[in-house]
């Protein structure tokens, strides 16, 4: 009989810049993560509500189109799924000042980031979630 394949973890990437979203997905896929890509917080929340049990982490931009930004998404997710790791990122100075408004346990990565930094922060977020859960 064949060996059962271990279930891969899935990262939800929320970024309105298609090129940056694809780059982030490629980086996380190198780390053996499946990815789901969304360009708005509302779309990400819909993914979570419909099939969120398979999501291992969220990597989201702070500035997003629509009524919710990344910080709003982080608060909503932490209320519903408190153990789900979230990494927010932004390159805008005004957004960096809002880091103090993040829910506890949400990591922040300034843009422009280096690919290695995305991998490190993703692994740290997943490892801390695994330690808690």
MDTraj code that builds the backbone (N, CA, C; nanometers):
import mdtraj as md
import numpy as np

residues = "UNK UNK UNK UNK UNK UNK UNK UNK UNK UNK UNK UNK UNK UNK UNK UNK UNK UNK UNK UNK UNK UNK UNK UNK UNK UNK UNK UNK UNK UNK UNK UNK UNK UNK UNK UNK UNK UNK UNK UNK UNK UNK UNK UNK UNK UNK UNK UNK UNK UNK UNK UNK UNK UNK UNK UNK UNK UNK UNK UNK UNK UNK UNK UNK UNK UNK UNK UNK UNK UNK UNK UNK UNK UNK UNK UNK UNK UNK UNK UNK UNK UNK UNK UNK UNK UNK UNK UNK UNK UNK UNK UNK UNK UNK UNK UNK UNK UNK UNK UNK UNK UNK UNK UNK UNK UNK UNK UNK UNK UNK UNK UNK UNK UNK UNK UNK UNK UNK UNK UNK UNK UNK UNK UNK UNK UNK UNK UNK UNK UNK UNK UNK UNK".split()
xyz = np.array([
    [0.0832, -0.1186, 0.0000],
    [0.0000, 0.0000, 0.0000],
    [0.0871, 0.1242, 0.0000],
    [0.0384, 0.2310, -0.0581],
    [0.1130, 0.3568, -0.0645],
    [0.1141, 0.4290, 0.0693],
    [0.2173, 0.5062, 0.0870],
    [0.2273, 0.5870, 0.2084],
    [0.1344, 0.7064, 0.1971],
    [0.0691, 0.7403, 0.3051],
    [-0.0156, 0.8600, 0.3072],
    [0.0743, 0.9829, 0.3053],
    [0.0419, 1.0760, 0.2204],
    [0.1186, 1.1998, 0.2139],
    [0.0803, 1.2888, 0.3310],
    [0.1795, 1.3509, 0.3962],
    [0.1430, 1.4438, 0.5033],
    [0.0657, 1.5620, 0.4463],
    [-0.0323, 1.6076, 0.5223],
    [-0.1143, 1.7206, 0.4770],
    [-0.0295, 1.8465, 0.4760],
    [-0.0295, 1.9147, 0.3630],
    [0.0476, 2.0382, 0.3524],
    [-0.0291, 2.1527, 0.4155],
    [0.0459, 2.2468, 0.4695],
    [-0.0140, 2.3655, 0.5295],
    [-0.0430, 2.4664, 0.4184],
    [-0.1421, 2.5516, 0.4403],
    [-0.1814, 2.6513, 0.3411],
    [-0.1664, 2.7909, 0.3986],
    [-0.1049, 2.8781, 0.3192],
    [-0.0920, 3.0196, 0.3551],
    [-0.1911, 3.0996, 0.2717],
    [-0.2612, 3.1899, 0.3373],
    [-0.3533, 3.2808, 0.2696],
    [-0.2795, 3.4129, 0.2497],
    [-0.2585, 3.4510, 0.1248],
    [-0.1847, 3.5735, 0.0911],
    [-0.2850, 3.6791, 0.0468],
    [-0.2818, 3.7940, 0.1148],
    [-0.3771, 3.9012, 0.0866],
    [-0.2963, 4.0243, 0.0471],
    [-0.2941, 4.0526, -0.0830],
    [-0.2120, 4.1608, -0.1384],
    [-0.2774, 4.2089, -0.2666],
    [-0.2953, 4.3410, -0.2799],
    [-0.3615, 4.3920, -0.3998],
    [-0.2671, 4.4070, -0.5186],
    [-0.1377, 4.4073, -0.4976],
    [-0.0395, 4.4138, -0.6057],
    [-0.0171, 4.2714, -0.6578],
    [-0.0654, 4.2423, -0.7791],
    [-0.0618, 4.1059, -0.8325],
    [0.0803, 4.0506, -0.8415],
    [0.1761, 4.1333, -0.8800],
    [0.3142, 4.0872, -0.8935],
    [0.3721, 4.0492, -0.7570],
    [0.3490, 4.1329, -0.6582],
    [0.3985, 4.1056, -0.5234],
    [0.3272, 3.9852, -0.4626],
    [0.1981, 3.9718, -0.4908],
    [0.1207, 3.8566, -0.4427],
    [0.1785, 3.7271, -0.5009],
    [0.2098, 3.7274, -0.6294],
    [0.2667, 3.6082, -0.6944],
    [0.4057, 3.5758, -0.6401],
    [0.4868, 3.6799, -0.6170],
    [0.6199, 3.6595, -0.5610],
    [0.6103, 3.5979, -0.4217],
    [0.5217, 3.6511, -0.3395],
    [0.5036, 3.5987, -0.2039],
    [0.4578, 3.4534, -0.2092],
    [0.3646, 3.4228, -0.2985],
    [0.3168, 3.2848, -0.3136],
    [0.4312, 3.1927, -0.3535],
    [0.5132, 3.2360, -0.4473],
    [0.6264, 3.1534, -0.4918],
    [0.7239, 3.1277, -0.3771],
    [0.7502, 3.2302, -0.2973],
    [0.8407, 3.2142, -0.1832],
    [0.7867, 3.1137, -0.0825],
    [0.6592, 3.1280, -0.0480],
    [0.6007, 3.0395, 0.0521],
    [0.5850, 2.8967, -0.0010],
    [0.5623, 2.8827, -0.1302],
    [0.5534, 2.7491, -0.1892],
    [0.6884, 2.6784, -0.1838],
    [0.7983, 2.7554, -0.1896],
    [0.9327, 2.6986, -0.1737],
    [0.9484, 2.6356, -0.0358],
    [0.8733, 2.6853, 0.0609],
    [0.8776, 2.6344, 0.1981],
    [0.7718, 2.5264, 0.2211],
    [0.7255, 2.4653, 0.1137],
    [0.6297, 2.3552, 0.1220],
    [0.4933, 2.3975, 0.1751],
    [0.4554, 2.5223, 0.1480],
    [0.3219, 2.5696, 0.1826],
    [0.2389, 2.5793, 0.0558],
    [0.1155, 2.5339, 0.0618],
    [0.0223, 2.5643, -0.0458],
    [-0.0208, 2.7088, -0.0238],
    [-0.0682, 2.7750, -0.1283],
    [-0.1097, 2.9141, -0.1121],
    [-0.2464, 2.9382, -0.1743],
    [-0.3186, 3.0299, -0.1140],
    [-0.4423, 3.0839, -0.1699],
    [-0.4197, 3.2339, -0.1762],
    [-0.4473, 3.2941, -0.2904],
    [-0.4222, 3.4364, -0.3092],
    [-0.5533, 3.5146, -0.3160],
    [-0.5574, 3.6281, -0.2446],
    [-0.6716, 3.7193, -0.2463],
    [-0.6190, 3.8612, -0.2623],
    [-0.7011, 3.9491, -0.3207],
    [-0.6563, 4.0876, -0.3334],
    [-0.7296, 4.1833, -0.2411],
    [-0.8177, 4.1308, -0.1551],
    [-0.8857, 4.2180, -0.0589],
    [-0.9096, 4.1423, 0.0713],
    [-0.9285, 4.2198, 0.1786],
    [-0.9576, 4.1600, 0.3088],
    [-1.0921, 4.0881, 0.3060],
    [-1.1878, 4.1450, 0.2346],
    [-1.3205, 4.0829, 0.2268],
    [-1.3125, 3.9456, 0.1592],
    [-1.2337, 3.9348, 0.0526],
    [-1.2171, 3.8059, -0.0153],
    [-1.1475, 3.7058, 0.0769],
    [-1.0478, 3.7521, 0.1513],
    [-0.9770, 3.6646, 0.2445],
    [-1.0709, 3.6142, 0.3538],
    [-1.1533, 3.7023, 0.4066],
    [-1.2479, 3.6628, 0.5101],
    [-1.3468, 3.5596, 0.4554],
    [-1.3902, 3.5765, 0.3318],
    [-1.4800, 3.4788, 0.2691],
    [-1.4127, 3.3420, 0.2584],
    [-1.2856, 3.3399, 0.2183],
    [-1.2111, 3.2137, 0.2104],
    [-1.2065, 3.1475, 0.3475],
    [-1.1777, 3.2261, 0.4499],
    [-1.1689, 3.1725, 0.5860],
    [-1.3033, 3.1185, 0.6342],
    [-1.4104, 3.1894, 0.6055],
    [-1.5426, 3.1469, 0.6506],
    [-1.5895, 3.0215, 0.5787],
    [-1.5523, 3.0077, 0.4514],
    [-1.5969, 2.8923, 0.3732],
    [-1.5117, 2.7684, 0.4004],
    [-1.3796, 2.7866, 0.4076],
    [-1.2931, 2.6696, 0.4261],
    [-1.1694, 2.6993, 0.5060],
    [-1.1821, 2.7812, 0.6063],
    [-1.0675, 2.8302, 0.6811],
    [-0.9938, 2.7287, 0.7652],
    [-1.0524, 2.6105, 0.7882],
    [-0.9857, 2.5137, 0.8737],
    [-0.8531, 2.4656, 0.8131],
    [-0.8350, 2.4813, 0.6828],
    [-0.7100, 2.4395, 0.6198],
    [-0.6031, 2.5475, 0.6153],
    [-0.6343, 2.6673, 0.6617],
    [-0.5392, 2.7793, 0.6557],
    [-0.4459, 2.7724, 0.7759],
    [-0.3147, 2.7733, 0.7488],
    [-0.2146, 2.7651, 0.8556],
    [-0.1625, 2.9024, 0.8957],
    [-0.1694, 2.9998, 0.8039],
    [-0.1238, 3.1349, 0.8344],
    [-0.1768, 3.2331, 0.7312],
    [-0.1761, 3.3627, 0.7684],
    [-0.2159, 3.4702, 0.6774],
    [-0.0975, 3.5646, 0.6625],
    [-0.0679, 3.6020, 0.5382],
    [0.0350, 3.7010, 0.5077],
    [-0.0367, 3.8115, 0.4305],
    [-0.0529, 3.9304, 0.4910],
    [-0.1383, 4.0332, 0.4307],
    [-0.0728, 4.1711, 0.4321],
    [-0.1025, 4.2476, 0.3285],
    [-0.0638, 4.3879, 0.3232],
    [-0.1580, 4.4666, 0.4145],
    [-0.1101, 4.5789, 0.4664],
    [-0.1969, 4.6639, 0.5474],
    [-0.2928, 4.7403, 0.4574],
    [-0.2413, 4.7971, 0.3478],
    [-0.3252, 4.8771, 0.2578],
    [-0.3886, 4.7871, 0.1533],
    [-0.5215, 4.7766, 0.1603],
    [-0.5973, 4.6912, 0.0694],
    [-0.7195, 4.7662, 0.0195],
    [-0.7665, 4.7321, -0.1006],
    [-0.8895, 4.7948, -0.1496],
    [-1.0106, 4.7418, -0.0737],
    [-1.1149, 4.8197, -0.0687],
    [-1.2365, 4.7756, -0.0015],
    [-1.2549, 4.8439, 0.1327],
    [-1.3539, 4.7990, 0.2064],
    [-1.3890, 4.8614, 0.3340],
    [-1.2914, 4.8246, 0.4458],
    [-1.2294, 4.7081, 0.4357],
    [-1.1371, 4.6617, 0.5403],
    [-0.9937, 4.6717, 0.4921],
    [-0.9030, 4.7142, 0.5826],
    [-0.7615, 4.7070, 0.5490],
    [-0.7030, 4.5850, 0.6210],
    [-0.5719, 4.5675, 0.6120],
    [-0.5086, 4.4515, 0.6731],
    [-0.5204, 4.4491, 0.8246],
    [-0.5181, 4.5667, 0.8875],
    [-0.5315, 4.5732, 1.0332],
    [-0.6730, 4.5321, 1.0750],
    [-0.7738, 4.5797, 1.0007],
    [-0.9123, 4.5368, 1.0277],
    [-0.9248, 4.3853, 1.0133],
    [-0.8624, 4.3316, 0.9079],
    [-0.8660, 4.1872, 0.8848],
    [-0.8015, 4.1133, 1.0024],
    [-0.6870, 4.1642, 1.0486],
    [-0.6172, 4.0992, 1.1602],
    [-0.7057, 4.0942, 1.2846],
    [-0.7719, 4.2047, 1.3169],
    [-0.8611, 4.2066, 1.4343],
    [-0.9758, 4.1085, 1.4180],
    [-1.0369, 4.1067, 1.2997],
    [-1.1496, 4.0156, 1.2748],
    [-1.1052, 3.8699, 1.2864],
    [-0.9911, 3.8385, 1.2276],
    [-0.9405, 3.7013, 1.2319],
    [-0.9067, 3.6612, 1.3749],
    [-0.8413, 3.7490, 1.4497],
    [-0.8024, 3.7158, 1.5873],
    [-0.9251, 3.6973, 1.6781],
    [-1.0358, 3.7643, 1.6469],
    [-1.1586, 3.7434, 1.7245],
    [-1.2183, 3.6055, 1.6962],
    [-1.2144, 3.5655, 1.5696],
    [-1.2770, 3.4392, 1.5300],
    [-1.1845, 3.3185, 1.5445],
    [-1.0575, 3.3368, 1.5082],
    [-0.9588, 3.2292, 1.5099],
    [-0.8332, 3.2798, 1.5823],
    [-0.8363, 3.2879, 1.7138],
    [-0.7287, 3.3542, 1.7885],
    [-0.5896, 3.2920, 1.7723],
    [-0.5810, 3.1655, 1.7367],
    [-0.4508, 3.1006, 1.7242],
    [-0.3917, 3.1062, 1.5833],
    [-0.4674, 3.1586, 1.4873],
    [-0.4194, 3.1633, 1.3493],
    [-0.3104, 3.2695, 1.3353],
    [-0.1894, 3.2308, 1.2920],
    [-0.0812, 3.3278, 1.2787],
    [-0.1066, 3.4257, 1.1642],
    [-0.0722, 3.5522, 1.1891],
    [-0.0898, 3.6576, 1.0886],
    [0.0397, 3.7380, 1.0808],
    [0.0813, 3.7653, 0.9570],
    [0.1936, 3.8550, 0.9322],
    [0.1400, 3.9676, 0.8456],
    [0.1528, 4.0917, 0.8930],
    [0.1140, 4.2084, 0.8139],
    [0.2388, 4.2764, 0.7614],
    [0.2248, 4.3401, 0.6454],
    [0.3371, 4.4078, 0.5830],
    [0.2909, 4.5392, 0.5218],
    [0.3794, 4.6384, 0.5231],
    [0.3477, 4.7668, 0.4618],
    [0.4764, 4.8440, 0.4370],
    [0.4736, 4.9242, 0.3328],
    [0.5872, 5.0101, 0.3024],
    [0.5568, 5.1558, 0.3257],
    [0.4365, 5.1873, 0.3708],
    [0.3962, 5.3262, 0.3902],
    [0.4274, 5.3705, 0.5328],
    [0.4981, 5.4829, 0.5475],
    [0.5361, 5.5293, 0.6818],
    [0.4162, 5.5459, 0.7752],
    [0.3056, 5.5954, 0.7251],
    [0.1873, 5.6150, 0.8087],
    [0.1353, 5.4810, 0.8618],
    [0.1449, 5.3769, 0.7793],
    [0.0989, 5.2444, 0.8219],
    [0.1926, 5.1860, 0.9265],
    [0.3225, 5.2114, 0.9124],
    [0.4184, 5.1612, 1.0110],
    [0.3883, 5.2184, 1.1489],
    [0.3381, 5.3422, 1.1528],
    [0.3032, 5.4044, 1.2808],
    [0.1842, 5.3347, 1.3461],
    [0.1017, 5.2674, 1.2659],
    [-0.0174, 5.1996, 1.3187],
    [0.0127, 5.0608, 1.3744],
    [0.1400, 5.0204, 1.3708],
    [0.1763, 4.8870, 1.4185],
    [0.1329, 4.8665, 1.5631],
    [0.1319, 4.9741, 1.6410],
    [0.0899, 4.9625, 1.7812],
    [-0.0587, 4.9269, 1.7926],
    [-0.1336, 4.9383, 1.6826],
    [-0.2764, 4.9055, 1.6830],
    [-0.3041, 4.7594, 1.6466],
    [-0.1986, 4.6820, 1.6262],
    [-0.2165, 4.5427, 1.5871],
    [-0.2615, 4.4584, 1.7057],
    [-0.3429, 4.3566, 1.6794],
    [-0.3794, 4.2648, 1.7871],
    [-0.2549, 4.1923, 1.8387],
    [-0.2577, 4.1452, 1.9612],
    [-0.1449, 4.0689, 2.0143],
    [-0.1163, 3.9465, 1.9270],
    [0.0105, 3.9183, 1.9073],
    [0.0485, 3.7995, 1.8319],
    [0.0548, 3.8180, 1.6814],
    [0.0316, 3.9399, 1.6316],
    [0.0405, 3.9652, 1.4881],
    [0.1796, 4.0218, 1.4583],
    [0.2503, 3.9579, 1.3667],
    [0.3851, 4.0024, 1.3296],
    [0.3760, 4.1109, 1.2225],
    [0.4777, 4.1960, 1.2151],
    [0.4827, 4.3020, 1.1143],
    [0.6160, 4.2974, 1.0424],
    [0.6119, 4.3100, 0.9097],
    [0.7309, 4.3107, 0.8261],
    [0.7250, 4.4324, 0.7349],
    [0.8233, 4.5213, 0.7482],
    [0.8251, 4.6430, 0.6657],
    [0.8617, 4.6119, 0.5211],
    [0.7997, 4.6845, 0.4282],
    [0.8382, 4.6800, 0.2871],
    [0.9363, 4.7942, 0.2637],
    [1.0268, 4.7827, 0.1724],
    [1.0486, 4.6632, 0.0901],
    [1.1188, 4.5557, 0.1714],
    [1.0667, 4.4343, 0.1630],
    [1.1284, 4.3239, 0.2351],
    [1.2148, 4.2420, 0.1407],
    [1.3040, 4.1681, 0.2009],
    [1.3875, 4.0737, 0.1260],
    [1.3190, 3.9371, 0.1307],
    [1.3294, 3.8581, 0.0249],
    [1.2642, 3.7267, 0.0253],
    [1.2979, 3.6425, 0.1483],
    [1.4234, 3.6467, 0.1911],
    [1.4636, 3.5694, 0.3083],
    [1.3821, 3.6101, 0.4308],
    [1.3547, 3.7402, 0.4464],
    [1.2788, 3.7877, 0.5619],
    [1.1359, 3.7344, 0.5622],
    [1.0766, 3.7200, 0.4444],
    [0.9415, 3.6623, 0.4353],
    [0.9439, 3.5188, 0.4859],
    [1.0448, 3.4436, 0.4444],
    [1.0550, 3.3042, 0.4871],
    [1.0763, 3.2934, 0.6378],
    [1.1621, 3.3790, 0.6916],
    [1.1899, 3.3760, 0.8357],
    [1.0645, 3.4094, 0.9153],
    [0.9963, 3.5181, 0.8796],
    [0.8780, 3.5590, 0.9562],
    [0.7650, 3.4565, 0.9419],
    [0.7536, 3.3942, 0.8252],
    [0.6520, 3.2906, 0.8061],
    [0.6818, 3.1697, 0.8943],
    [0.8065, 3.1254, 0.8955],
    [0.8432, 3.0110, 0.9786],
    [0.8253, 3.0412, 1.1272],
    [0.8615, 3.1635, 1.1700],
    [0.8431, 3.2017, 1.3098],
    [0.6948, 3.2012, 1.3482],
    [0.6106, 3.2541, 1.2586],
    [0.4665, 3.2579, 1.2855],
    [0.4094, 3.1165, 1.2954],
    [0.4486, 3.0299, 1.2044],
    [0.3990, 2.8920, 1.2060],
    [0.4499, 2.8170, 1.3286],
    [0.5762, 2.8383, 1.3640],
    [0.6346, 2.7694, 1.4792],
    [0.5670, 2.8143, 1.6100],
    [0.5391, 2.9435, 1.6221],
    [0.4747, 2.9920, 1.7456],
    [0.3319, 2.9392, 1.7558],
    [0.2635, 2.9294, 1.6423],
    [0.1275, 2.8753, 1.6427],
    [0.1284, 2.7282, 1.6801],
    [0.2268, 2.6555, 1.6293],
    [0.2373, 2.5126, 1.6598],
    [0.2672, 2.4931, 1.8082],
    [0.3502, 2.5789, 1.8648],
    [0.3837, 2.5695, 2.0075],
    [0.2610, 2.5972, 2.0950],
    [0.1743, 2.6899, 2.0495],
    [0.0539, 2.7241, 2.1258],
    [-0.0534, 2.6179, 2.1109],
    [-0.0605, 2.5571, 1.9925],
    [-0.1705, 2.4661, 1.9658],
    [-0.1305, 2.3249, 1.9801],
])
top = md.Topology()
chain = top.add_chain()
for i, resn in enumerate(residues, 1):
    res = top.add_residue(resn, chain, resSeq=i)
    for name in ("N", "CA", "C"):
        top.add_atom(name, md.element.get_by_symbol(name[0]), res)
traj = md.Trajectory(xyz[None], top)
